[in-house]
Amino acid sequence: MKKLNIALLSGGISSEREVSLNSGNQVYEALDKEKYNVVRYDPKTDLSSLVTDAPGIDAALIILHGPYGEDGTVQGLLDLLNIPYQGAGVLGSAVAMNKLLAKRLYKEAGLTVPPHISLRRGDPADMKSYSEQLGLPLVIKPVECGSSVGMSIVRDEASLETAVEKAFAHDDTLMMEAYIKGTEITGGVIGNDDLEMLPLIEIIPDENHDFFDYEAKYVAGLTEEICPARLDEAMTEKAHICAKTAHEALFCKGYSRTDMILKNGEIYVLETNTIPGMTRTSLYPQAAQAAGMSFSQLLDRLIELGMSARPKRP
């Protein structure tokens, strides 16, 4: 069988560049070289090469995170270049990347989300009013960043201004969200038209971390991850429905991972990742492993789904 020519995109120019490069290294090692000729491209330096090579590329694997990778920009370029790729297209990528718009679509689909308000750079700021509306503690995060970049949990009014400045360092719009203390879970979805639910993962950051922040995500040993999550059958089914509903509400394709909080029998949907972390120990590959898919098999499936969802035009 003829090998497929695969373009592996990692790196980029967002604040999550190093995470992307690390994921790209592990994806490259896991790809079956008996099936694929793999060429790596870093959008920071190699876009002209990608454009030149496009006619000979069968499919791309986008292993990018944050703006200019996960937000539809690269997806649009690949559409123009007639290169199939895994995951959401331009619309789904852009919608899921914007946490404010995603929440509106979650609510329209009947999902429960934490109470929240948004603030744009330059808007009049009334810190006391925000804490009164949402209560303390509250979560402050940029609207269009991933990996918890720029995110803070604020426990007193005196810390609000610093947290707002931290978020604005990464985006012109931020979201303030009521802090829900509960069991953190994440649910993976895979498939195009026929969606398959992967086993849920329960996330338990160590006692020095209030939430699953950047450090807790990427420093080994700081977070306990239990798969499948310790939920009864009814709650597991409810969480699976929430992850599937979120996937569909945001026009996702191929795969996604939705983060949720369980409290007093209610599931609060936080956000959906259209390009989940892709190291062997990342949450999505862990869930796939629990479902019987090795890392290499998962990558095969994503390439197949991408080529099926958007076949190369003649």
N, C-alpha and C positions, 0 to 999 in steps of 0.2 A: 504494500500500500504506500502511495506517495506521501511523504512527510508534508505536514502543513507548515507554512511560514508564519511564525507568531511574532508580533511586535510586543515586547514587554515594556510598558511605560511605568517608570517610577522616578522619584526625586521631585522635580517641579520646583515651584517658587513660594509655596505657602510655608507657614510656620511649622508645618508637620513634615517638612522635607526629610528629616533624618529617619522618622518612623517609616515613611514611604520607601526610602532606600533600603532600610533593613528588611522590610516586607518583600521588596523586589528581589533582594539577594536570596531569600528563602524560597520564594516562588520559582526563581530560576533553577535552583538546585532540585526542586521537587518535580519540575516538568519533565516528562518522559522524552528523552532525546531520541528514542527510537520512533516516536510519533511526530516530533516537532523540530524544526530548525528555529531556534530562538535568537532574536536580535534585540538587544536592550536599547531603549531610547530614554533620555532624560529631557523632559520638555524645557528645562532651563537652558539647554545647550544644543539639543538635537532636533528641533522641529523642522529645520530645512532638510535634514537627512530623512526624516519620516515622510515628508511630502515627496521627496525624490523617489523613495523606495516604495511608495504606496501601491503602485500597480502590481507589485509582486508579493504583497502581504495578504495572507488569507484571513487573518483575524488578529485582534489586539487584546491584550490583557491590561486593563487600566488598574494599576496598583498605586493610585495617587490619593491623597487625603487633603481636605480643606479646599479653599478657593483655588480656582484655575486647575482643578483636577476632578473634584467631586461635585462641582456645581453646574455641569452642563457645558462648560467652555470646551474642554477637550473632546467631549462627546460630539459636539457640533462639528469640530474640525474633522473627526473621524468619519462622520456622516458625509461631509463634503468630499473627503478623500476616498469614499466608497470602501471603508474598512470596517467589517463587522467587529463588535466588541461585546464584552459581557456586561450585564447589569442594566440599570436604568438608562433611558435615552436623555435627550436634552431636557424635556419637560419634567420628567420624574426626578432627575438629578437636581435641577434648579429648585423645584418645589420642596424637596426633602431637605435641601441645604439651608433653606430659610426657615428657621424654627418658628417664627411668628406665623407665616403662611401655613406651615405644616399643622400648627395647632388649630387654625381655623378649619382646615379640612378634616382633621381628626374629629372635631366637635360636630361638624356637619354629618360625619359618618356615624355619629352616635357614641363615640369614644369619650371617656372621661379624662380630662387634663387638669393639672394644677391651676389654680387661679393665677393670672399673670397680667402684667402691663408692660408696654414698651416705651422706650425713651430714645429719641434721636439726638445726636450731637447738636448742641445749640438750643434745644428746647429748655424752657424754664424748668428748673429742678426744685422740687419740694420734698426733701428727704424724709421729713417727719410724716408727710402725707402718704408716702409710699409704704412706710412701715406700718402705718395705721390701716391702710387698705389691705395689705397682704399678711400682716403679722410678722413677728420675728420668731425664729430665723427665717431669712428668705434667700433665694438663689439669684445671683446676678451673672449673666453670661452674654457674650456677643451673639447676635442673631445668626451670623454665618461663619462659625468656626466649628471644628470637630476636636476630638480627643480632649475635651474639657479645657482647651486653651482659653485663657482669659476669664475663667469661671471662678466664682467665689461663693462661699456660704457666709452670710452676714448675720451675726448674732446680736449686734447692738447698733444703735443709730450712729454712733461715733465712727463705725467702720464703713458706713455706707459710701461716703464720698470716695474713699480709697478704692473700694471695689468697683465703683462706677468708672473711675479713671482707668483701672486695669482692663475693664471690658472695652472701653473706648479706644484703647491702644491697638485693638485688633479689628474693630468694626465701627461704622458710623451709627449703628443702631444696636441697642442692647435690650435684653428682656429681663424683667424682674419677676420672679416666680415664687409662689408660696412653697416653702420647704416641706416636703412630705416625708416623715420619718417612718420607714417601713422596710419590707423585704425587697431588695433590688433584684430584678430578674431580667433576662434578655431572651428574646425569641427569634430564631432564624426561620426564614422562608426560602424555599428554592423551587424554581419552575417558571415557566412562561404562562401558559393558559391553565395547566393543571398544577396547582400549588401543593407542595409537600411541606409539612411542618417539621422542623428539626427539634430534637429534645431541648427543653428549656434549661438555661443555666442560672443558678443562684449565685450572686456576687456578694462577697463579704470582705470589704476593705479592712485592714488591720486597725487597731484602736487609735492609731495616730492619724488616721485619715477620716474626715467627716463624710467623704463620698468617694466615688470611683474617679479620682482626678488623674491628671496626666502622669504623675509619679506612680500612683497605685496601678495604673494601666500597664506601665512599661518597665517597672522595676520588679524583677523576679522575687517572689516570696512575700510581697506586701499585700496580696489579695488572695483570699481563698475562693476558688470557683468550683461549685458543685454541680455536676451534670450526670443525670437529670436533677433538676431542682426538687427540693423536698416539699412538694405540694401534693395535695390529694388529687384524685382523678378529676373531680368537678372543677377545681381551681386551675388545674393544668389545661383542661379543655377551654376554660374561659380565657386564659392567657394566650393560648394558641389562636383563638378567634380574634383577640385584640391585635396580635401581630399580623395576622392575615388581613384584617380589615384596614390596618394602618398601611400595609403594603399596597393594597388596592386603592385606598383613598389618595395616596400620593403618586399614583400612576407609575409605580415601580415595575421592573421587569427583571426576570432572571433570578435575582436573589436580593435579600435585604435582612437586616437585623434590627429589631425594635426593642428599645430599652423601656422598662416599665417599673413601677413601684407598687407593691401590694400592701395595702393597709386596711385592716378591719373588713376584709372581704371585698374591698373595692380595688380595682386595678386602674392606676393612673398611667397614661401613656406619656412618655417624656419626649422621645425623638426616635427617628428611623435613620439608620445608616445604610446608604446605597452602595458604598464600597467598604464593607467591614474590614477590620484588620486582618492581614493575611500572612502572619507568621504561623509556624506549626502550632504554637501554643496560644494563638489568638482565640477569642471566644467563638467565632463562627467555625473555624476548622475543628475546634473541640467538639462543638455540637454535631458537626458532620461526622466526626470520628465515632461519636456515640451512636449515630444512625447507621454505622457500618461503612462509611466512606473514608478511605485514607486521604491524606492531603493531596497526593498525586491524582487520585480518582476524582476528588472534588474539583481540581483545576480542569481535568478533562471535561467534567460535566458543565462547568461554567463556560468553557470555550464552545461546547456543543450548543448550549442554550443561546449564547450570543449569536452564533452563526445561524441558528434556527430563527431567532427573533428578527434579525435583519440580514437576510441573505445578500451576498455581494451582487450588485447590479451588473448585468452584462456590459 
